[in-house]
Amino acid sequence: MKSRKRKKLVIGENMYTHNERIEMMSEIESFTKSLHEVQALLLVGSGSTGFRDKYSDLDLLVVVKNSEEVVTINKLN
C-alpha cells in the first residue's frame, strides 16, 4: 500500500472528501486481499447504511480465521 501524506485536520472542516474516503477504502481493500489471514473486510457503522456526511469516517471490521492471525497482521504495520 502506498504511503499517504496525512491531512492536517481542522475542527469544523471536512476530515476527508467523499472521493478520498472511496480511494482509501479501495486501498485498504486491496491490501487486505493480499493477506491470506483475512477472511472478510466489512464496512460497518453509519457508512454501511448509506449515511455519510462531511464528518464521516470508515468503520471497518476485519475478519480472520483465528485470533492468533491478528498478531501476524499487526506485525505488518
Biopython code that builds the backbone (N, CA, C, O; Angstrom):
import numpy as np
from Bio.PDB.StructureBuilder import StructureBuilder

atoms = [
    (1, "MET", "N", (0.855, -1.167, 0.000)),
    (1, "MET", "CA", (0.000, 0.000, 0.000)),
    (1, "MET", "C", (0.898, 1.225, 0.000)),
    (1, "MET", "O", (1.846, 1.305, 0.782)),
    (2, "LYS", "N", (0.605, 2.176, -0.869)),
    (2, "LYS", "CA", (1.455, 3.353, -0.962)),
    (2, "LYS", "C", (1.300, 4.231, 0.276)),
    (2, "LYS", "O", (0.248, 4.261, 0.914)),
    (3, "SER", "N", (2.370, 4.941, 0.594)),
    (3, "SER", "CA", (2.360, 5.834, 1.749)),
    (3, "SER", "C", (1.577, 7.089, 1.397)),
    (3, "SER", "O", (1.775, 7.682, 0.336)),
    (4, "ARG", "N", (0.699, 7.481, 2.284)),
    (4, "ARG", "CA", (-0.148, 8.639, 2.044)),
    (4, "ARG", "C", (0.231, 9.734, 3.036)),
    (4, "ARG", "O", (0.353, 9.478, 4.234)),
    (5, "LYS", "N", (0.415, 10.946, 2.539)),
    (5, "LYS", "CA", (0.674, 12.080, 3.416)),
    (5, "LYS", "C", (-0.616, 12.399, 4.160)),
    (5, "LYS", "O", (-1.665, 12.590, 3.545)),
    (6, "ARG", "N", (-0.534, 12.453, 5.467)),
    (6, "ARG", "CA", (-1.717, 12.703, 6.294)),
    (6, "ARG", "C", (-2.157, 14.155, 6.188)),
    (6, "ARG", "O", (-1.335, 15.069, 6.145)),
    (7, "LYS", "N", (-3.467, 14.346, 6.146)),
    (7, "LYS", "CA", (-4.044, 15.678, 6.146)),
    (7, "LYS", "C", (-3.997, 16.261, 7.544)),
    (7, "LYS", "O", (-4.149, 15.534, 8.525)),
    (8, "LYS", "N", (-3.790, 17.553, 7.646)),
    (8, "LYS", "CA", (-3.930, 18.233, 8.928)),
    (8, "LYS", "C", (-5.420, 18.492, 9.109)),
    (8, "LYS", "O", (-6.049, 19.156, 8.284)),
    (9, "LEU", "N", (-5.982, 17.962, 10.198)),
    (9, "LEU", "CA", (-7.415, 18.108, 10.436)),
    (9, "LEU", "C", (-7.696, 19.372, 11.223)),
    (9, "LEU", "O", (-7.030, 19.664, 12.217)),
    (10, "VAL", "N", (-8.677, 20.109, 10.774)),
    (10, "VAL", "CA", (-9.099, 21.336, 11.438)),
    (10, "VAL", "C", (-10.545, 21.158, 11.860)),
    (10, "VAL", "O", (-11.394, 20.790, 11.048)),
    (11, "ILE", "N", (-10.830, 21.422, 13.145)),
    (11, "ILE", "CA", (-12.193, 21.278, 13.655)),
    (11, "ILE", "C", (-13.147, 22.109, 12.803)),
    (11, "ILE", "O", (-12.891, 23.278, 12.515)),
    (12, "GLY", "N", (-14.244, 21.485, 12.411)),
    (12, "GLY", "CA", (-15.264, 22.177, 11.628)),
    (12, "GLY", "C", (-15.083, 22.023, 10.126)),
    (12, "GLY", "O", (-15.962, 22.402, 9.351)),
    (13, "GLU", "N", (-13.956, 21.471, 9.713)),
    (13, "GLU", "CA", (-13.735, 21.240, 8.289)),
    (13, "GLU", "C", (-13.911, 19.759, 7.984)),
    (13, "GLU", "O", (-13.886, 18.918, 8.883)),
    (14, "ASN", "N", (-14.088, 19.456, 6.712)),
    (14, "ASN", "CA", (-14.199, 18.052, 6.306)),
    (14, "ASN", "C", (-12.945, 17.296, 6.710)),
    (14, "ASN", "O", (-11.831, 17.794, 6.551)),
    (15, "MET", "N", (-13.132, 16.087, 7.235)),
    (15, "MET", "CA", (-11.984, 15.246, 7.545)),
    (15, "MET", "C", (-11.374, 14.745, 6.241)),
    (15, "MET", "O", (-10.178, 14.910, 6.001)),
    (16, "TYR", "N", (-12.186, 14.146, 5.421)),
    (16, "TYR", "CA", (-11.783, 13.659, 4.108)),
    (16, "TYR", "C", (-12.955, 13.889, 3.170)),
    (16, "TYR", "O", (-14.112, 13.867, 3.589)),
    (17, "THR", "N", (-12.650, 14.109, 1.907)),
    (17, "THR", "CA", (-13.732, 14.252, 0.939)),
    (17, "THR", "C", (-14.332, 12.875, 0.666)),
    (17, "THR", "O", (-13.747, 11.849, 1.011)),
    (18, "HIS", "N", (-15.483, 12.872, 0.054)),
    (18, "HIS", "CA", (-16.141, 11.622, -0.328)),
    (18, "HIS", "C", (-15.202, 10.781, -1.200)),
    (18, "HIS", "O", (-15.049, 9.579, -0.982)),
    (19, "ASN", "N", (-14.579, 11.425, -2.184)),
    (19, "ASN", "CA", (-13.677, 10.702, -3.089)),
    (19, "ASN", "C", (-12.444, 10.166, -2.368)),
    (19, "ASN", "O", (-11.970, 9.074, -2.683)),
    (20, "GLU", "N", (-11.922, 10.921, -1.406)),
    (20, "GLU", "CA", (-10.770, 10.442, -0.632)),
    (20, "GLU", "C", (-11.145, 9.221, 0.202)),
    (20, "GLU", "O", (-10.345, 8.294, 0.333)),
    (21, "ARG", "N", (-12.350, 9.210, 0.766)),
    (21, "ARG", "CA", (-12.800, 8.039, 1.532)),
    (21, "ARG", "C", (-12.942, 6.819, 0.624)),
    (21, "ARG", "O", (-12.568, 5.712, 1.012)),
    (22, "ILE", "N", (-13.477, 7.010, -0.576)),
    (22, "ILE", "CA", (-13.610, 5.905, -1.536)),
    (22, "ILE", "C", (-12.228, 5.378, -1.916)),
    (22, "ILE", "O", (-12.019, 4.166, -1.961)),
    (23, "GLU", "N", (-11.288, 6.278, -2.189)),
    (23, "GLU", "CA", (-9.925, 5.873, -2.551)),
    (23, "GLU", "C", (-9.262, 5.126, -1.390)),
    (23, "GLU", "O", (-8.601, 4.108, -1.599)),
    (24, "MET", "N", (-9.438, 5.632, -0.173)),
    (24, "MET", "CA", (-8.853, 4.987, 0.994)),
    (24, "MET", "C", (-9.438, 3.588, 1.190)),
    (24, "MET", "O", (-8.704, 2.643, 1.480)),
    (25, "MET", "N", (-10.755, 3.453, 1.034)),
    (25, "MET", "CA", (-11.402, 2.152, 1.177)),
    (25, "MET", "C", (-10.868, 1.179, 0.126)),
    (25, "MET", "O", (-10.637, 0.007, 0.424)),
    (26, "SER", "N", (-10.675, 1.654, -1.078)),
    (26, "SER", "CA", (-10.149, 0.818, -2.151)),
    (26, "SER", "C", (-8.728, 0.347, -1.830)),
    (26, "SER", "O", (-8.394, -0.815, -2.064)),
    (27, "GLU", "N", (-7.896, 1.235, -1.298)),
    (27, "GLU", "CA", (-6.527, 0.873, -0.924)),
    (27, "GLU", "C", (-6.524, -0.156, 0.203)),
    (27, "GLU", "O", (-5.751, -1.113, 0.171)),
    (28, "ILE", "N", (-7.383, 0.038, 1.194)),
    (28, "ILE", "CA", (-7.476, -0.904, 2.315)),
    (28, "ILE", "C", (-7.961, -2.258, 1.813)),
    (28, "ILE", "O", (-7.442, -3.298, 2.218)),
    (29, "GLU", "N", (-8.954, -2.244, 0.934)),
    (29, "GLU", "CA", (-9.485, -3.491, 0.373)),
    (29, "GLU", "C", (-8.401, -4.245, -0.403)),
    (29, "GLU", "O", (-8.261, -5.459, -0.250)),
    (30, "SER", "N", (-7.645, -3.540, -1.222)),
    (30, "SER", "CA", (-6.560, -4.177, -1.982)),
    (30, "SER", "C", (-5.512, -4.768, -1.052)),
    (30, "SER", "O", (-5.036, -5.881, -1.274)),
    (31, "PHE", "N", (-5.153, -4.027, -0.010)),
    (31, "PHE", "CA", (-4.155, -4.504, 0.941)),
    (31, "PHE", "C", (-4.631, -5.758, 1.659)),
    (31, "PHE", "O", (-3.880, -6.727, 1.773)),
    (32, "THR", "N", (-5.875, -5.752, 2.146)),
    (32, "THR", "CA", (-6.364, -6.906, 2.902)),
    (32, "THR", "C", (-6.547, -8.132, 2.001)),
    (32, "THR", "O", (-6.428, -9.262, 2.475)),
    (33, "LYS", "N", (-6.834, -7.928, 0.717)),
    (33, "LYS", "CA", (-6.938, -9.065, -0.214)),
    (33, "LYS", "C", (-5.603, -9.775, -0.371)),
    (33, "LYS", "O", (-5.565, -10.961, -0.700)),
    (34, "SER", "N", (-4.512, -9.062, -0.138)),
    (34, "SER", "CA", (-3.183, -9.664, -0.279)),
    (34, "SER", "C", (-2.779, -10.478, 0.952)),
    (34, "SER", "O", (-1.744, -11.144, 0.935)),
    (35, "LEU", "N", (-3.572, -10.432, 2.003)),
    (35, "LEU", "CA", (-3.262, -11.151, 3.241)),
    (35, "LEU", "C", (-4.096, -12.419, 3.323)),
    (35, "LEU", "O", (-5.323, -12.349, 3.390)),
    (36, "HIS", "N", (-3.445, -13.578, 3.319)),
    (36, "HIS", "CA", (-4.211, -14.831, 3.362)),
    (36, "HIS", "C", (-4.944, -15.006, 4.689)),
    (36, "HIS", "O", (-5.905, -15.772, 4.765)),
    (37, "GLU", "N", (-4.503, -14.305, 5.740)),
    (37, "GLU", "CA", (-5.162, -14.419, 7.044)),
    (37, "GLU", "C", (-6.563, -13.796, 7.054)),
    (37, "GLU", "O", (-7.426, -14.210, 7.828)),
    (38, "VAL", "N", (-6.778, -12.810, 6.201)),
    (38, "VAL", "CA", (-8.047, -12.074, 6.202)),
    (38, "VAL", "C", (-9.111, -12.864, 5.451)),
    (38, "VAL", "O", (-8.938, -13.215, 4.283)),
    (39, "GLN", "N", (-10.212, -13.135, 6.139)),
    (39, "GLN", "CA", (-11.335, -13.865, 5.550)),
    (39, "GLN", "C", (-12.372, -12.910, 4.961)),
    (39, "GLN", "O", (-13.019, -13.223, 3.962)),
    (40, "ALA", "N", (-12.526, -11.735, 5.594)),
    (40, "ALA", "CA", (-13.525, -10.766, 5.125)),
    (40, "ALA", "C", (-13.179, -9.381, 5.642)),
    (40, "ALA", "O", (-12.540, -9.230, 6.683)),
    (41, "LEU", "N", (-13.608, -8.384, 4.905)),
    (41, "LEU", "CA", (-13.492, -6.983, 5.295)),
    (41, "LEU", "C", (-14.891, -6.398, 5.195)),
    (41, "LEU", "O", (-15.491, -6.397, 4.121)),
    (42, "LEU", "N", (-15.407, -5.904, 6.303)),
    (42, "LEU", "CA", (-16.778, -5.403, 6.332)),
    (42, "LEU", "C", (-16.813, -3.924, 6.676)),
    (42, "LEU", "O", (-16.142, -3.479, 7.608)),
    (43, "LEU", "N", (-17.591, -3.171, 5.929)),
    (43, "LEU", "CA", (-17.869, -1.785, 6.269)),
    (43, "LEU", "C", (-19.037, -1.800, 7.242)),
    (43, "LEU", "O", (-20.106, -2.317, 6.920)),
    (44, "VAL", "N", (-18.841, -1.241, 8.424)),
    (44, "VAL", "CA", (-19.881, -1.215, 9.451)),
    (44, "VAL", "C", (-20.142, 0.238, 9.845)),
    (44, "VAL", "O", (-19.541, 1.154, 9.283)),
    (45, "GLY", "N", (-21.021, 0.444, 10.790)),
    (45, "GLY", "CA", (-21.326, 1.803, 11.225)),
    (45, "GLY", "C", (-22.281, 2.497, 10.278)),
    (45, "GLY", "O", (-22.880, 1.875, 9.401)),
    (46, "SER", "N", (-22.409, 3.798, 10.474)),
    (46, "SER", "CA", (-23.402, 4.560, 9.704)),
    (46, "SER", "C", (-23.116, 4.555, 8.206)),
    (46, "SER", "O", (-24.044, 4.628, 7.400)),
    (47, "GLY", "N", (-21.843, 4.469, 7.824)),
    (47, "GLY", "CA", (-21.493, 4.434, 6.405)),
    (47, "GLY", "C", (-22.039, 3.224, 5.687)),
    (47, "GLY", "O", (-22.307, 3.278, 4.486)),
    (48, "SER", "N", (-22.208, 2.120, 6.418)),
    (48, "SER", "CA", (-22.719, 0.896, 5.794)),
    (48, "SER", "C", (-24.209, 0.969, 5.494)),
    (48, "SER", "O", (-24.722, 0.192, 4.688)),
    (49, "THR", "N", (-24.900, 1.894, 6.136)),
    (49, "THR", "CA", (-26.339, 2.045, 5.901)),
    (49, "THR", "C", (-26.638, 3.202, 4.953)),
    (49, "THR", "O", (-27.797, 3.542, 4.716)),
    (50, "GLY", "N", (-25.569, 3.806, 4.412)),
    (50, "GLY", "CA", (-25.763, 4.875, 3.445)),
    (50, "GLY", "C", (-25.649, 6.271, 4.016)),
    (50, "GLY", "O", (-25.673, 7.244, 3.262)),
    (51, "PHE", "N", (-25.522, 6.399, 5.347)),
    (51, "PHE", "CA", (-25.383, 7.735, 5.931)),
    (51, "PHE", "C", (-23.923, 8.145, 5.889)),
    (51, "PHE", "O", (-23.082, 7.546, 6.560)),
    (52, "ARG", "N", (-23.627, 9.159, 5.107)),
    (52, "ARG", "CA", (-22.272, 9.709, 5.038)),
    (52, "ARG", "C", (-22.388, 11.219, 4.917)),
    (52, "ARG", "O", (-23.093, 11.733, 4.049)),
    (53, "ASP", "N", (-21.687, 11.924, 5.801)),
    (53, "ASP", "CA", (-21.644, 13.375, 5.689)),
    (53, "ASP", "C", (-20.191, 13.826, 5.729)),
    (53, "ASP", "O", (-19.282, 13.000, 5.655)),
    (54, "LYS", "N", (-19.966, 15.131, 5.847)),
    (54, "LYS", "CA", (-18.599, 15.649, 5.784)),
    (54, "LYS", "C", (-17.731, 15.215, 6.956)),
    (54, "LYS", "O", (-16.513, 15.385, 6.910)),
    (55, "TYR", "N", (-18.330, 14.658, 8.008)),
    (55, "TYR", "CA", (-17.559, 14.196, 9.164)),
    (55, "TYR", "C", (-17.443, 12.670, 9.211)),
    (55, "TYR", "O", (-16.906, 12.120, 10.173)),
    (56, "SER", "N", (-17.934, 11.997, 8.195)),
    (56, "SER", "CA", (-17.950, 10.532, 8.197)),
    (56, "SER", "C", (-16.543, 9.953, 8.172)),
    (56, "SER", "O", (-15.623, 10.506, 7.569)),
    (57, "ASP", "N", (-16.414, 8.821, 8.847)),
    (57, "ASP", "CA", (-15.169, 8.073, 8.831)),
    (57, "ASP", "C", (-15.446, 6.699, 8.237)),
    (57, "ASP", "O", (-16.560, 6.419, 7.793)),
    (58, "LEU", "N", (-14.443, 5.857, 8.231)),
    (58, "LEU", "CA", (-14.604, 4.483, 7.763)),
    (58, "LEU", "C", (-14.529, 3.568, 8.972)),
    (58, "LEU", "O", (-13.489, 3.475, 9.624)),
    (59, "ASP", "N", (-15.614, 2.900, 9.268)),
    (59, "ASP", "CA", (-15.641, 1.902, 10.340)),
    (59, "ASP", "C", (-15.553, 0.539, 9.673)),
    (59, "ASP", "O", (-16.467, 0.119, 8.963)),
    (60, "LEU", "N", (-14.437, -0.150, 9.913)),
    (60, "LEU", "CA", (-14.196, -1.425, 9.249)),
    (60, "LEU", "C", (-14.027, -2.539, 10.263)),
    (60, "LEU", "O", (-13.479, -2.338, 11.347)),
    (61, "LEU", "N", (-14.501, -3.705, 9.895)),
    (61, "LEU", "CA", (-14.330, -4.911, 10.688)),
    (61, "LEU", "C", (-13.553, -5.896, 9.822)),
    (61, "LEU", "O", (-13.985, -6.246, 8.724)),
    (62, "VAL", "N", (-12.407, -6.339, 10.324)),
    (62, "VAL", "CA", (-11.577, -7.296, 9.601)),
    (62, "VAL", "C", (-11.760, -8.658, 10.258)),
    (62, "VAL", "O", (-11.528, -8.814, 11.457)),
    (63, "VAL", "N", (-12.177, -9.642, 9.466)),
    (63, "VAL", "CA", (-12.443, -10.986, 9.978)),
    (63, "VAL", "C", (-11.273, -11.898, 9.612)),
    (63, "VAL", "O", (-10.872, -11.985, 8.451)),
    (64, "VAL", "N", (-10.732, -12.579, 10.635)),
    (64, "VAL", "CA", (-9.670, -13.563, 10.422)),
    (64, "VAL", "C", (-10.157, -14.916, 10.919)),
    (64, "VAL", "O", (-11.100, -15.000, 11.706)),
    (65, "LYS", "N", (-9.496, -15.983, 10.447)),
    (65, "LYS", "CA", (-9.927, -17.336, 10.801)),
    (65, "LYS", "C", (-9.750, -17.624, 12.289)),
    (65, "LYS", "O", (-10.647, -18.181, 12.921)),
    (66, "ASN", "N", (-8.607, -17.252, 12.851)),
    (66, "ASN", "CA", (-8.416, -17.442, 14.288)),
    (66, "ASN", "C", (-7.626, -16.275, 14.869)),
    (66, "ASN", "O", (-6.928, -15.565, 14.144)),
    (67, "SER", "N", (-7.741, -16.083, 16.171)),
    (67, "SER", "CA", (-7.192, -14.893, 16.816)),
    (67, "SER", "C", (-5.672, -14.804, 16.742)),
    (67, "SER", "O", (-5.131, -13.700, 16.800)),
    (68, "GLU", "N", (-4.961, -15.930, 16.616)),
    (68, "GLU", "CA", (-3.503, -15.867, 16.515)),
    (68, "GLU", "C", (-3.058, -15.133, 15.254)),
    (68, "GLU", "O", (-1.960, -14.578, 15.219)),
    (69, "GLU", "N", (-3.887, -15.124, 14.232)),
    (69, "GLU", "CA", (-3.530, -14.455, 12.984)),
    (69, "GLU", "C", (-3.545, -12.937, 13.110)),
    (69, "GLU", "O", (-2.932, -12.251, 12.292)),
    (70, "VAL", "N", (-4.225, -12.402, 14.105)),
    (70, "VAL", "CA", (-4.244, -10.955, 14.321)),
    (70, "VAL", "C", (-2.839, -10.463, 14.627)),
    (70, "VAL", "O", (-2.445, -9.393, 14.163)),
    (71, "VAL", "N", (-2.083, -11.222, 15.395)),
    (71, "VAL", "CA", (-0.704, -10.861, 15.721)),
    (71, "VAL", "C", (0.123, -10.749, 14.447)),
    (71, "VAL", "O", (0.909, -9.812, 14.303)),
    (72, "THR", "N", (-0.040, -11.680, 13.530)),
    (72, "THR", "CA", (0.688, -11.655, 12.265)),
    (72, "THR", "C", (0.361, -10.396, 11.482)),
    (72, "THR", "O", (1.265, -9.753, 10.949)),
    (73, "ILE", "N", (-0.896, -10.034, 11.402)),
    (73, "ILE", "CA", (-1.313, -8.838, 10.673)),
    (73, "ILE", "C", (-0.754, -7.591, 11.340)),
    (73, "ILE", "O", (-0.271, -6.695, 10.648)),
    (74, "ASN", "N", (-0.808, -7.509, 12.670)),
    (74, "ASN", "CA", (-0.280, -6.347, 13.383)),
    (74, "ASN", "C", (1.208, -6.157, 13.127)),
    (74, "ASN", "O", (1.682, -5.021, 13.090)),
    (75, "LYS", "N", (1.950, -7.233, 12.950)),
    (75, "LYS", "CA", (3.387, -7.139, 12.708)),
    (75, "LYS", "C", (3.693, -6.550, 11.336)),
    (75, "LYS", "O", (4.812, -6.087, 11.113)),
    (76, "LEU", "N", (2.750, -6.551, 10.424)),
    (76, "LEU", "CA", (2.962, -5.994, 9.092)),
    (76, "LEU", "C", (2.999, -4.473, 9.111)),
    (76, "LEU", "O", (3.540, -3.853, 8.196)),
    (77, "ASN", "N", (2.433, -3.874, 10.136)),
    (77, "ASN", "CA", (2.347, -2.409, 10.194)),
    (77, "ASN", "C", (3.535, -1.780, 10.822)),
    (77, "ASN", "O", (3.597, -0.556, 10.937)),
]
sb = StructureBuilder()
sb.init_structure("model")
sb.init_model(0)
sb.init_chain("A")
sb.init_seg("    ")
for serial, (resi, resn, name, xyz) in enumerate(atoms, 1):
    if name == "N":
        sb.init_residue(resn, " ", resi, " ")
    sb.init_atom(name, np.array(xyz, "f"), 0.0, 1.0, " ", f" {name:<3s}", serial, name[0])
structure = sb.get_structure()
